[in-house]
Amino acid sequence: MTLDPNSDIVAQIIKSYEGYAAALGAEKRKRFDELLNFLYEFTEAINVKSEPFAEETAIVTLVLKQHLLIEDLKTEVARLKNSEGRR
């Protein structure tokens, strides 16, 4: 993550959604902010592919993150089912 907000693409994307986030209720805003903060895990990839559509790259990144979380949850459910079967 770059400290200069003018060259930090992720910070610029998050800033561009401030109005949208402000229109959400408190709990939804908190979740939305958490979602956008996932982008920082992928800053290097976003910076590589950001031009000319940085927001498109952010959307792809968030879809990837959601996919990874779903896969982790599926693995955990399978593990729990297997451990229950051994009892």
N, C-alpha and C positions, 0 to 999 in steps of 0.2 A: 504494500500500500504506500503510495506516495504522500508525503506531507503537504505538498502544494495542491490545494483544492482545484486550482485551475487546470492542472494536468492529470488529476485523479479522475479517470473516467467513471469509476464506480460512484464516487462522491457526486459527480455531476448528474448521473442517472438518478440517484436517490434524491438529490435536490430538486430535480425536475418533477418529482412526484409529491412534493410537499403539499401542494394544494389539494391533491386527491386524498392524501393521508389525513389532512386537516378536516376533511368532510366526513370522515369515518367516526363512528363512536369510539370511545376510549379503548374498549377491549379489542375491537377490530383494528384499530390503529396500532395497538401494541403488536398484534399478530402480523400486520402488514409490515411494520418496521423490522420485526424478526425475519420475515421472509426476505426483504431487501438486503438485510445484513448478511444473508447467506452469500451474496455476491462477492463479498470480500474473500471468501475461500477460493474464488476462482479469478482473482484480479489479474494474474498473469495471462491466463487464456483470454479474458475479456480484452485486455490491452492489445493482444496480438490480433484479434479479429474485429475490433471495435469499429473500424472505418469501413464504409461510411455510415453505418447504422448501429450506433452503440446500444440503443434500446433493444434492437433485435437480438443482439448478442446477450443482453441481460435476460431477455425472455427465454432464450434457449438454455442459458445457464440455470435459471430457476426451474425449468422443466427437468433438466438433468438432475438437479438437486432433489427434486420431488421423487424422481424415478429411483435415485439411490436410496432415499429414505424408505420408499415402498419395498424395495428389494431387501433392505435390512430388516424391515418388519416381517416380511414373508419368511426370511431365514429364522428369525426369532420365534415366530409362531410354529414353524416346523420343529424347531429344537424343543420347544415346550411340549408339543404333542408327543414327540419321541420320549421325552423324559417322563411324561404321564403314563405312557404305555409300559414302561419298565417297572412301575410300582406294583 
